[in-house]
Amino acid sequence: MNVNKTIEILLQESHRFPPNRSFQERAYVKDNSLFELANDFETFWNEQSKFLDWIEPFHTICDRSNPPFYSWFVGGKLNASFNCLDRHIFSGHGNKAAIIWEGEPGDRRTLTYRELWRSVNKFANALKKLGVSKGDRVAIYLPLIPEAVISMLACARIGAIHSVVFGGFSPESLRDRINDAQAKVLITADGGWRRGEVLPLKHDADVAISQCPSIKHVVIVKRGDFLLRVKEGRDHWYHRLMQEAPAHCDPEAMFSNDPLFTLYTSGSTGKPKGILHHTGGYLVWVNRTTQWVFDIRPEDVFWCTADVGWITGHSYLVYGPLSLGATIVMYEGAPDYPEKDRFWEIIERHGVTIFYTAPTAIRAFMKWGNEHPEKHDLSTLRLLGTVGEPINPAAWLWYHQTIGRGKCPIVDTWWQTETGGILISPLPGLTTTVPGSATKPLPGIDAAVLDEQGNEVPINQGGYLAIRKPWPGMLAGIWGDEERYKQVYWSKWENVYFPGDGARIDEDGNFWLLGRVDDVMNVAGHRISTMEVESALVSHPDVSEAAVVGIEHDIKGEAIAAFVTLKGGKLGDVEMVSKLKEHVANTIGAIAKPEKILFSVDLPKTRSGKIMRRLLRDIALGRVLGDTTTLADPSVVEFLKKKYEEQES
Ligand code: PRX
């Protein structure tokens, strides 16, 4: 039977997929014993900590005396780079491939654990020579090349706190992140490849750091032969520093609750938050979840397609798999370059066994057609994963049938930058999966769906997702802003973590994630706040006011619609639309470009002047307008609705 027909039938049947027998027999988790062990909080987490090498033992598993500030494995000392590198060499795996890398133009490199370890040692020494020491912040603005991993692990080796900024972010976004963290050194590249074009990273970095007084040195990785300016005394070529650097750098003994990194993510205000993760708890959590959820074995080849600029790249490209001594695949460029089968070609070439990507990518693959994966031998694949946004059952089933050939379990993993690692997901050798549901909380995770008052809502009723007990991977705070940390995550209920997602639990105990409940959009799996885009729009000299809402999108899940009022009461034309789209891309990054922009002389507001986004969303989704009685001027929505319909038709 043809694949599309099978998917249609399965969709009608709302199918369940029990774990397949052969997978289950060899799986790392195949029964409920971990869940049973997790009933004893202290014993469970103590057992899980033993999968890392500690320099000094901890005396307290979790200090809960000052909520919501929880400290994990208190008193213990360890080093993250030692756990990701040295120990694998000591156990005889120095010549195993750590990173199999492909650049977009087709260049390839494989780094063994020993080679990666050498580079990390040297670069750690180079950073020290530039004056970086324990506790200093280092910003990383690189393409997805091995030097990104080397930089992160080199920071971890000397106890510096890395702050990776996605290479697609604009100079302004980079500047704000550097200034918030007061980073001392910036690591960048002359450029990086994306869809055959060069991302001018060093050029953008120069624009950013002209307003970053904290930056004392810039390290430039030579990725190609791209033009750039080198500022004597401040800028240093990576390869020159590496030539001069001594070969050995002792790993710094870090307290478990010393910071490992900050990573910026959008909140419901215009200013991104520097999510802070500590060393011990984070590393225990990503190590355990990589093993439980991805069932990694020594012979696996694990490809997580995320960039290191996002948390998925931190946890499941770098720290999780490398702390387990796994082989990872890394690919620099776009999935459709030079052809739409690039991913499948990579899977075939390197014999990828575990593949982890985002629903947006899966929907794009579906649209591009089955002929692309069908051209390649994907028979090495044994497990598939998805992350970042809800996956619609049709995309899940396509992934299962076309990529997994009906044989690979799918793990739909729910988590966030703040949670450090996966919290809700199937365990592939144990869980019966249901397309569209992330299924159940992992061992040790006490997740529930609550109402405003903190009561559990009945089965199948929507409510707020809540995590009621601390877990090791949890964020340690927001960089430099304790109040915001308490207010955003811990003020809804007492001592309960509020992730900002809606959810429901079905009659089988499966969790269905319903999207964000705050003013944060999820565009192609990337978090963008409505206010961030609004501030970018109003920073344009012609704009007087802007309101932004998320709208449904076939591929990206969600896209951005902006309602804009121009100065002088003018209505903008097509040229203005493209100017404003470019302006947002230049201010934040291309991921924040609005899909639609509509001009109006005014926006719908309450009598007290608050913009009614709910109505704008109704307009953008072509829905019947909700309650309009509180509007100051009802004619504004009528005008907008008419304009929107005209534009759509
Ligand atoms: O809304 C949830 C959605 O992505 C948000 C977290 O975004 P970020 O911190 O950028 O991390 C993304 C990668 C972990 C969540 O609050 N989300 C993430 N995974 C899923 C999801 N929504 C539904 N299903 C998922 N599997």
Residues whose N, C-alpha, C, O or C-beta is under 5 A from the ligand:
A	BS01	PRX	T312 T386 V387 G388 E389 P390 D412 T413 W414 W415 Q416 T417 E418 A438 P499 D501 L513 G515 R516 G525 R527
